Amino acid sequence: MWRDPVVEEVRAIRDAYSKRFDYDLHAIAGDLRKKEKCGNRELVDPEPRKAENLPSRRSA
């Protein structure tokens, strides 16, 4: 089976990052939120879409 070296590298980095937090999803998310706040990028929180703007799912 063919293996993509870029995909392998990304997976290795992801695994090493997860291992730092003992694969605890809550700890990983907390670290990402902390990094997000310290970054120099503008964060956008879009308005939720209203139900009236969504297509109807009525059955015929």
Biopython code that builds the backbone (N, CA, C, O; Angstrom):
import numpy as np
from Bio.PDB.StructureBuilder import StructureBuilder

atoms = [
    (1, "MET", "N", (0.833, -1.178, 0.000)),
    (1, "MET", "CA", (0.000, 0.000, 0.000)),
    (1, "MET", "C", (0.879, 1.243, 0.000)),
    (1, "MET", "O", (1.857, 1.321, 0.744)),
    (2, "TRP", "N", (0.527, 2.210, -0.834)),
    (2, "TRP", "CA", (1.288, 3.445, -0.953)),
    (2, "TRP", "C", (1.037, 4.340, 0.248)),
    (2, "TRP", "O", (-0.097, 4.437, 0.715)),
    (3, "ARG", "N", (2.076, 4.997, 0.756)),
    (3, "ARG", "CA", (1.962, 5.878, 1.912)),
    (3, "ARG", "C", (2.444, 7.263, 1.529)),
    (3, "ARG", "O", (3.520, 7.419, 0.952)),
    (4, "ASP", "N", (1.653, 8.256, 1.849)),
    (4, "ASP", "CA", (1.984, 9.644, 1.556)),
    (4, "ASP", "C", (2.846, 10.184, 2.700)),
    (4, "ASP", "O", (2.394, 10.195, 3.845)),
    (5, "PRO", "N", (4.072, 10.631, 2.422)),
    (5, "PRO", "CA", (4.948, 11.109, 3.492)),
    (5, "PRO", "C", (4.404, 12.357, 4.197)),
    (5, "PRO", "O", (4.651, 12.540, 5.389)),
    (6, "VAL", "N", (3.683, 13.198, 3.496)),
    (6, "VAL", "CA", (3.121, 14.394, 4.116)),
    (6, "VAL", "C", (2.043, 13.996, 5.126)),
    (6, "VAL", "O", (1.999, 14.521, 6.238)),
    (7, "VAL", "N", (1.179, 13.069, 4.730)),
    (7, "VAL", "CA", (0.131, 12.590, 5.632)),
    (7, "VAL", "C", (0.755, 11.918, 6.848)),
    (7, "VAL", "O", (0.298, 12.125, 7.972)),
    (8, "GLU", "N", (1.772, 11.134, 6.640)),
    (8, "GLU", "CA", (2.462, 10.468, 7.745)),
    (8, "GLU", "C", (3.058, 11.496, 8.711)),
    (8, "GLU", "O", (2.981, 11.316, 9.927)),
    (9, "GLU", "N", (3.644, 12.559, 8.188)),
    (9, "GLU", "CA", (4.237, 13.599, 9.033)),
    (9, "GLU", "C", (3.156, 14.316, 9.843)),
    (9, "GLU", "O", (3.335, 14.554, 11.038)),
    (10, "VAL", "N", (2.044, 14.660, 9.206)),
    (10, "VAL", "CA", (0.945, 15.326, 9.904)),
    (10, "VAL", "C", (0.403, 14.432, 11.011)),
    (10, "VAL", "O", (0.143, 14.905, 12.117)),
    (11, "ARG", "N", (0.235, 13.170, 10.728)),
    (11, "ARG", "CA", (-0.269, 12.234, 11.740)),
    (11, "ARG", "C", (0.704, 12.098, 12.906)),
    (11, "ARG", "O", (0.277, 12.007, 14.057)),
    (12, "ALA", "N", (1.991, 12.083, 12.626)),
    (12, "ALA", "CA", (2.992, 11.981, 13.691)),
    (12, "ALA", "C", (2.963, 13.229, 14.575)),
    (12, "ALA", "O", (3.059, 13.128, 15.798)),
    (13, "ILE", "N", (2.831, 14.398, 13.961)),
    (13, "ILE", "CA", (2.758, 15.646, 14.723)),
    (13, "ILE", "C", (1.492, 15.667, 15.574)),
    (13, "ILE", "O", (1.533, 16.040, 16.746)),
    (14, "ARG", "N", (0.368, 15.266, 14.983)),
    (14, "ARG", "CA", (-0.902, 15.224, 15.708)),
    (14, "ARG", "C", (-0.815, 14.264, 16.892)),
    (14, "ARG", "O", (-1.305, 14.572, 17.979)),
    (15, "ASP", "N", (-0.196, 13.107, 16.687)),
    (15, "ASP", "CA", (-0.069, 12.133, 17.761)),
    (15, "ASP", "C", (0.822, 12.661, 18.886)),
    (15, "ASP", "O", (0.510, 12.473, 20.062)),
    (16, "ALA", "N", (1.928, 13.319, 18.531)),
    (16, "ALA", "CA", (2.829, 13.866, 19.544)),
    (16, "ALA", "C", (2.129, 14.962, 20.353)),
    (16, "ALA", "O", (2.311, 15.047, 21.568)),
    (17, "TYR", "N", (1.334, 15.796, 19.689)),
    (17, "TYR", "CA", (0.595, 16.855, 20.373)),
    (17, "TYR", "C", (-0.434, 16.246, 21.319)),
    (17, "TYR", "O", (-0.563, 16.690, 22.460)),
    (18, "SER", "N", (-1.162, 15.243, 20.862)),
    (18, "SER", "CA", (-2.176, 14.591, 21.689)),
    (18, "SER", "C", (-1.545, 13.873, 22.883)),
    (18, "SER", "O", (-2.108, 13.869, 23.978)),
    (19, "LYS", "N", (-0.390, 13.276, 22.672)),
    (19, "LYS", "CA", (0.297, 12.554, 23.726)),
    (19, "LYS", "C", (0.692, 13.490, 24.875)),
    (19, "LYS", "O", (0.716, 13.076, 26.034)),
    (20, "ARG", "N", (1.002, 14.758, 24.549)),
    (20, "ARG", "CA", (1.353, 15.741, 25.582)),
    (20, "ARG", "C", (0.223, 15.919, 26.589)),
    (20, "ARG", "O", (0.475, 16.278, 27.739)),
    (21, "PHE", "N", (-1.016, 15.673, 26.177)),
    (21, "PHE", "CA", (-2.185, 15.840, 27.028)),
    (21, "PHE", "C", (-2.803, 14.500, 27.407)),
    (21, "PHE", "O", (-3.961, 14.437, 27.821)),
    (22, "ASP", "N", (-2.032, 13.437, 27.265)),
    (22, "ASP", "CA", (-2.478, 12.076, 27.579)),
    (22, "ASP", "C", (-3.771, 11.747, 26.832)),
    (22, "ASP", "O", (-4.642, 11.051, 27.354)),
    (23, "TYR", "N", (-3.883, 12.260, 25.599)),
    (23, "TYR", "CA", (-5.016, 12.019, 24.701)),
    (23, "TYR", "C", (-6.353, 12.472, 25.302)),
    (23, "TYR", "O", (-7.408, 11.948, 24.946)),
    (24, "ASP", "N", (-6.300, 13.459, 26.227)),
    (24, "ASP", "CA", (-7.502, 14.003, 26.863)),
    (24, "ASP", "C", (-8.055, 15.121, 25.989)),
    (24, "ASP", "O", (-7.449, 16.186, 25.873)),
    (25, "LEU", "N", (-9.218, 14.871, 25.371)),
    (25, "LEU", "CA", (-9.801, 15.824, 24.435)),
    (25, "LEU", "C", (-10.108, 17.165, 25.084)),
    (25, "LEU", "O", (-9.928, 18.207, 24.454)),
    (26, "HIS", "N", (-10.568, 17.159, 26.331)),
    (26, "HIS", "CA", (-10.876, 18.411, 27.022)),
    (26, "HIS", "C", (-9.605, 19.240, 27.248)),
    (26, "HIS", "O", (-9.627, 20.461, 27.097)),
    (27, "ALA", "N", (-8.516, 18.588, 27.603)),
    (27, "ALA", "CA", (-7.250, 19.288, 27.804)),
    (27, "ALA", "C", (-6.715, 19.840, 26.482)),
    (27, "ALA", "O", (-6.186, 20.951, 26.444)),
    (28, "ILE", "N", (-6.848, 19.081, 25.417)),
    (28, "ILE", "CA", (-6.398, 19.531, 24.096)),
    (28, "ILE", "C", (-7.205, 20.753, 23.672)),
    (28, "ILE", "O", (-6.638, 21.740, 23.205)),
    (29, "ALA", "N", (-8.540, 20.690, 23.835)),
    (29, "ALA", "CA", (-9.395, 21.815, 23.460)),
    (29, "ALA", "C", (-9.058, 23.057, 24.288)),
    (29, "ALA", "O", (-9.039, 24.167, 23.757)),
    (30, "GLY", "N", (-8.795, 22.877, 25.572)),
    (30, "GLY", "CA", (-8.411, 24.002, 26.422)),
    (30, "GLY", "C", (-7.119, 24.650, 25.965)),
    (30, "GLY", "O", (-7.003, 25.875, 25.960)),
    (31, "ASP", "N", (-6.149, 23.837, 25.583)),
    (31, "ASP", "CA", (-4.881, 24.377, 25.081)),
    (31, "ASP", "C", (-5.086, 25.129, 23.771)),
    (31, "ASP", "O", (-4.493, 26.187, 23.563)),
    (32, "LEU", "N", (-5.914, 24.595, 22.897)),
    (32, "LEU", "CA", (-6.181, 25.275, 21.623)),
    (32, "LEU", "C", (-6.901, 26.603, 21.848)),
    (32, "LEU", "O", (-6.618, 27.583, 21.158)),
    (33, "ARG", "N", (-7.838, 26.646, 22.814)),
    (33, "ARG", "CA", (-8.520, 27.907, 23.123)),
    (33, "ARG", "C", (-7.533, 28.937, 23.663)),
    (33, "ARG", "O", (-7.612, 30.117, 23.320)),
    (34, "LYS", "N", (-6.600, 28.490, 24.513)),
    (34, "LYS", "CA", (-5.588, 29.383, 25.063)),
    (34, "LYS", "C", (-4.703, 29.949, 23.950)),
    (34, "LYS", "O", (-4.400, 31.142, 23.936)),
    (35, "LYS", "N", (-4.294, 29.088, 23.023)),
    (35, "LYS", "CA", (-3.474, 29.545, 21.896)),
    (35, "LYS", "C", (-4.253, 30.497, 20.998)),
    (35, "LYS", "O", (-3.692, 31.450, 20.457)),
    (36, "GLU", "N", (-5.556, 30.235, 20.842)),
    (36, "GLU", "CA", (-6.400, 31.078, 20.006)),
    (36, "GLU", "C", (-6.476, 32.491, 20.574)),
    (36, "GLU", "O", (-6.428, 33.460, 19.817)),
    (37, "LYS", "N", (-6.591, 32.624, 21.888)),
    (37, "LYS", "CA", (-6.671, 33.938, 22.531)),
    (37, "LYS", "C", (-5.361, 34.704, 22.435)),
    (37, "LYS", "O", (-5.364, 35.933, 22.374)),
    (38, "CYS", "N", (-4.249, 33.995, 22.419)),
    (38, "CYS", "CA", (-2.934, 34.639, 22.370)),
    (38, "CYS", "C", (-2.498, 34.979, 20.949)),
    (38, "CYS", "O", (-1.489, 35.658, 20.760)),
    (39, "GLY", "N", (-3.232, 34.526, 19.969)),
    (39, "GLY", "CA", (-2.851, 34.759, 18.578)),
    (39, "GLY", "C", (-3.125, 36.185, 18.132)),
    (39, "GLY", "O", (-3.802, 36.946, 18.823)),
    (40, "ASN", "N", (-2.594, 36.535, 16.975)),
    (40, "ASN", "CA", (-2.754, 37.872, 16.421)),
    (40, "ASN", "C", (-3.846, 37.933, 15.368)),
    (40, "ASN", "O", (-3.875, 38.863, 14.563)),
    (41, "ARG", "N", (-4.735, 36.966, 15.361)),
    (41, "ARG", "CA", (-5.785, 36.923, 14.344)),
    (41, "ARG", "C", (-7.109, 37.391, 14.932)),
    (41, "ARG", "O", (-7.397, 37.167, 16.107)),
    (42, "GLU", "N", (-7.906, 38.042, 14.097)),
    (42, "GLU", "CA", (-9.231, 38.463, 14.514)),
    (42, "GLU", "C", (-10.159, 37.257, 14.465)),
    (42, "GLU", "O", (-10.236, 36.566, 13.449)),
    (43, "LEU", "N", (-10.862, 37.008, 15.563)),
    (43, "LEU", "CA", (-11.788, 35.890, 15.621)),
    (43, "LEU", "C", (-13.184, 36.385, 15.270)),
    (43, "LEU", "O", (-13.599, 37.453, 15.722)),
    (44, "VAL", "N", (-13.894, 35.630, 14.484)),
    (44, "VAL", "CA", (-15.236, 36.000, 14.048)),
    (44, "VAL", "C", (-16.215, 34.971, 14.588)),
    (44, "VAL", "O", (-16.006, 33.766, 14.454)),
    (45, "ASP", "N", (-17.287, 35.461, 15.200)),
    (45, "ASP", "CA", (-18.346, 34.596, 15.698)),
    (45, "ASP", "C", (-19.592, 34.901, 14.881)),
    (45, "ASP", "O", (-20.289, 35.870, 15.179)),
    (46, "PRO", "N", (-19.895, 34.104, 13.858)),
    (46, "PRO", "CA", (-21.012, 34.414, 12.968)),
    (46, "PRO", "C", (-22.358, 34.327, 13.688)),
    (46, "PRO", "O", (-22.520, 33.581, 14.653)),
    (47, "GLU", "N", (-23.306, 35.100, 13.198)),
    (47, "GLU", "CA", (-24.671, 35.063, 13.723)),
    (47, "GLU", "C", (-25.301, 33.717, 13.367)),
    (47, "GLU", "O", (-25.088, 33.206, 12.268)),
    (48, "PRO", "N", (-26.071, 33.142, 14.287)),
    (48, "PRO", "CA", (-26.747, 31.887, 13.941)),
    (48, "PRO", "C", (-27.815, 32.122, 12.886)),
    (48, "PRO", "O", (-28.458, 33.171, 12.864)),
    (49, "ARG", "N", (-27.997, 31.152, 12.025)),
    (49, "ARG", "CA", (-29.025, 31.259, 10.986)),
    (49, "ARG", "C", (-30.387, 31.034, 11.605)),
    (49, "ARG", "O", (-30.551, 30.176, 12.472)),
    (50, "LYS", "N", (-31.374, 31.813, 11.154)),
    (50, "LYS", "CA", (-32.731, 31.667, 11.647)),
    (50, "LYS", "C", (-33.435, 30.559, 10.872)),
    (50, "LYS", "O", (-33.188, 30.361, 9.682)),
    (51, "ALA", "N", (-34.321, 29.836, 11.570)),
    (51, "ALA", "CA", (-35.013, 28.711, 10.952)),
    (51, "ALA", "C", (-35.828, 29.120, 9.741)),
    (51, "ALA", "O", (-35.977, 28.327, 8.811)),
    (52, "GLU", "N", (-36.366, 30.344, 9.723)),
    (52, "GLU", "CA", (-37.194, 30.762, 8.603)),
    (52, "GLU", "C", (-36.390, 30.908, 7.296)),
    (52, "GLU", "O", (-36.965, 30.920, 6.208)),
    (53, "ASN", "N", (-35.070, 31.016, 7.413)),
    (53, "ASN", "CA", (-34.222, 31.150, 6.228)),
    (53, "ASN", "C", (-33.780, 29.794, 5.663)),
    (53, "ASN", "O", (-33.147, 29.725, 4.609)),
    (54, "LEU", "N", (-34.121, 28.735, 6.371)),
    (54, "LEU", "CA", (-33.705, 27.410, 5.933)),
    (54, "LEU", "C", (-34.791, 26.787, 5.055)),
    (54, "LEU", "O", (-35.969, 27.098, 5.232)),
    (55, "PRO", "N", (-34.428, 25.927, 4.124)),
    (55, "PRO", "CA", (-35.427, 25.286, 3.261)),
    (55, "PRO", "C", (-36.356, 24.379, 4.066)),
    (55, "PRO", "O", (-35.947, 23.808, 5.077)),
    (56, "SER", "N", (-37.566, 24.252, 3.632)),
    (56, "SER", "CA", (-38.566, 23.410, 4.289)),
    (56, "SER", "C", (-38.276, 21.944, 4.020)),
    (56, "SER", "O", (-37.766, 21.591, 2.957)),
    (57, "ARG", "N", (-38.602, 21.085, 4.986)),
    (57, "ARG", "CA", (-38.369, 19.643, 4.814)),
    (57, "ARG", "C", (-39.698, 18.900, 4.853)),
    (57, "ARG", "O", (-39.752, 17.751, 5.290)),
    (58, "ARG", "N", (-40.761, 19.539, 4.405)),
    (58, "ARG", "CA", (-42.063, 18.888, 4.390)),
    (58, "ARG", "C", (-42.095, 17.768, 3.372)),
    (58, "ARG", "O", (-41.525, 17.892, 2.288)),
    (59, "SER", "N", (-42.757, 16.679, 3.712)),
    (59, "SER", "CA", (-42.907, 15.578, 2.749)),
    (59, "SER", "C", (-44.190, 15.791, 1.946)),
    (59, "SER", "O", (-45.175, 16.316, 2.465)),
    (60, "ALA", "N", (-44.171, 15.382, 0.690)),
    (60, "ALA", "CA", (-45.332, 15.596, -0.208)),
    (60, "ALA", "C", (-46.351, 14.520, -0.076)),
    (60, "ALA", "O", (-47.376, 14.554, -0.757)),
]
sb = StructureBuilder()
sb.init_structure("model")
sb.init_model(0)
sb.init_chain("A")
sb.init_seg("    ")
for serial, (resi, resn, name, xyz) in enumerate(atoms, 1):
    if name == "N":
        sb.init_residue(resn, " ", resi, " ")
    sb.init_atom(name, np.array(xyz, "f"), 0.0, 1.0, " ", f" {name:<3s}", serial, name[0])
structure = sb.get_structure()
